[in-house]
Amino acid sequence: MVGGVDKTGLLTIGAFARRSWLSPRALRLYERQGLLEPALVDDHTGYRWYRPEQLETARLVARLRRLAMPLARIADIVAATANDPHRAVMLLDEYWTEEEYRAAARRELVEHVRIRLLGEEGSLEMYQVQVRDVPEQTVLTEQRHVRVQDLPGWIDQAMERLLKNAAGHGDGMTGPCFIVYHGEVNEESDGPVEICLPITPDPDRAVEAAMRVEPAHREAYTRITRAQVAFPQILSAFDAVRAWTEQESAVPVSAPREVYFADFVNAAAGDLVCDVAQPIE
């Protein structure tokens, strides 16, 4: 008996640690986090006992920690396991998808550094540059000075505004969205950056967004994956297109851009989603 409570059948913290693949120190941490609380704690000695049926939860925690999963996300999965195993699996899959994307992005960063070490030769080796003709397009547009750390958030917000304006306007969005970099964007320079959404003009419907005509042109481009879109990895693709234009003596006629032809949000890390392009004569 401990404090008037029968501890028959309970496991000491040492025995529980051995059978659960977790150290006593880890068990105390998970108790403080509310992740795995003992069945019984001696108020005088602080000694802990656990129920044998808690072993499965403890082993789940141990497995998830081996995936380097943060404790907060482990807590969500543990909570879901008891009531909705399908949701627990969904949470696990979401985490692993994010991990695969991060791993792919790190691989691309290694390649980016490698290309930087090799110079233009490295970028031309890795990226295949092609040329195409782009027809004239009418686009809804939004432009802003923005630094690289704020760029993803602004793109999401601006795209939401432009898509709302495009809805019901003629045929709605009629081509891939593209982002024009009128100036360099990094930690110190802020562009400006322009988001363009192609539409079919409807003279009977006014829109709140600015509208302009993007002239027909030829452009050199290279196709990249979602993982390669991350900054600074994407700079290697811009370097490759620039190096190609110099090598081919092609003359740039307007600012470089990213053309998003696929569903970026739902794409896997290795899916092709974007063209880095340079309009040329």
Helices and strands as residue ranges (DSSP letters): E 11-12, H 13-20, H 24-32, E 40-41, E 48-50, G 52-54, H 55-66, H 71-83, H 85-118, H 120-126, E 130-134, E 137-144, G 148-150, H 151-166, E 177-181, E 193-199, E 210-214, E 217-225, H 226-229, H 234-247, E 257-260, E 272-280
